[in-house]
């Protein structure tokens, strides 16, 4: 009787476990338009170089599935073909997602299946739009005489763009609080002058505050580059200050 019961338990356990799917820590389904029978590379930044992590062979339809036995460290990555054909994306906590990309037109890149990865793509699009607006305003600004009312108006519009960018960083980082993407956005924020605490016995405090305000207004138009710069291949900042838009 006991033997029959034991065999029954083993049988039921086998049925249960056979129905479970193996969880793959990291799986990225990729399709690249116009590319076929080609090898691309999963890569990340390492200092001023691009570090290849894995390779993926695309079939005759430009499709492939990259599977990793261990979860990738959260950070910014690239799918890289050569120095002219690559695109950046974010790998967050959820590492099961799909990408449809076009090396010739990055605006067509689509990401689905992972919230952080999708949100980073939205950020890339928003940043690109803001950059285009700022470039247009600067072109107009450089084409008119310095001492005109239009100069003040255009500078205010550029300042408004900067404020919009800051608000975006704050709102979206709060929405994704506790994630790599949130930390990435928060790294862009510049401390306000009001947050600075000067020693009581500091001389010329008003002058120092004024200087800091001017300096901050200049720095705010700079972004900590997400391009090469640090020795940590998964670092999302490089320490190099570049133009914001």
Secondary structure as the mmCIF struct_conf table of DSSP 4:
data_model
#
loop_
_struct_conf.conf_type_id
_struct_conf.id
_struct_conf.beg_label_comp_id
_struct_conf.beg_label_asym_id
_struct_conf.beg_label_seq_id
_struct_conf.end_label_comp_id
_struct_conf.end_label_asym_id
_struct_conf.end_label_seq_id
HELX_RH_AL_P HELX_RH_AL_P1 UNK A 2 UNK A 18
TURN_TY1_P TURN_TY1_P1 UNK A 19 UNK A 19
BEND BEND1 UNK A 20 UNK A 20
HELX_LH_PP_P HELX_LH_PP_P1 UNK A 21 UNK A 24
BEND BEND2 UNK A 25 UNK A 25
STRN STRN1 UNK A 26 UNK A 32
TURN_TY1_P TURN_TY1_P2 UNK A 33 UNK A 34
BEND BEND3 UNK A 37 UNK A 37
STRN STRN2 UNK A 38 UNK A 46
TURN_TY1_P TURN_TY1_P3 UNK A 47 UNK A 48
STRN STRN3 UNK A 49 UNK A 58
TURN_TY1_P TURN_TY1_P4 UNK A 60 UNK A 61
BEND BEND4 UNK A 62 UNK A 62
STRN STRN4 UNK A 63 UNK A 68
BEND BEND5 UNK A 69 UNK A 70
HELX_LH_PP_P HELX_LH_PP_P2 UNK A 71 UNK A 73
BEND BEND6 UNK A 74 UNK A 74
STRN STRN5 UNK A 75 UNK A 82
TURN_TY1_P TURN_TY1_P5 UNK A 83 UNK A 84
STRN STRN6 UNK A 85 UNK A 91
BEND BEND7 UNK A 93 UNK A 93
STRN STRN7 UNK A 96 UNK A 101
TURN_TY1_P TURN_TY1_P6 UNK A 103 UNK A 104
HELX_RH_3T_P HELX_RH_3T_P1 UNK A 106 UNK A 108
STRN STRN8 UNK A 110 UNK A 112
BEND BEND8 UNK A 113 UNK A 113
HELX_RH_AL_P HELX_RH_AL_P2 UNK A 115 UNK A 142
TURN_TY1_P TURN_TY1_P7 UNK A 143 UNK A 143
BEND BEND9 UNK A 144 UNK A 144
BEND BEND10 UNK A 146 UNK A 148
HELX_RH_AL_P HELX_RH_AL_P3 UNK A 149 UNK A 175
TURN_TY1_P TURN_TY1_P8 UNK A 176 UNK A 178
BEND BEND11 UNK A 179 UNK A 179
HELX_RH_AL_P HELX_RH_AL_P4 UNK A 180 UNK A 186
TURN_TY1_P TURN_TY1_P9 UNK A 187 UNK A 188
HELX_LH_PP_P HELX_LH_PP_P3 UNK A 189 UNK A 192
HELX_RH_3T_P HELX_RH_3T_P2 UNK A 193 UNK A 195
TURN_TY1_P TURN_TY1_P10 UNK A 200 UNK A 201
BEND BEND12 UNK A 203 UNK A 203
HELX_RH_AL_P HELX_RH_AL_P5 UNK A 205 UNK A 219
TURN_TY1_P TURN_TY1_P11 UNK A 220 UNK A 221
STRN STRN9 UNK A 222 UNK A 224
BEND BEND13 UNK A 226 UNK A 228
BEND BEND14 UNK A 230 UNK A 231
TURN_TY1_P TURN_TY1_P12 UNK A 233 UNK A 234
BEND BEND15 UNK A 236 UNK A 236
BEND BEND16 UNK A 239 UNK A 239
STRN STRN10 UNK A 241 UNK A 243
#
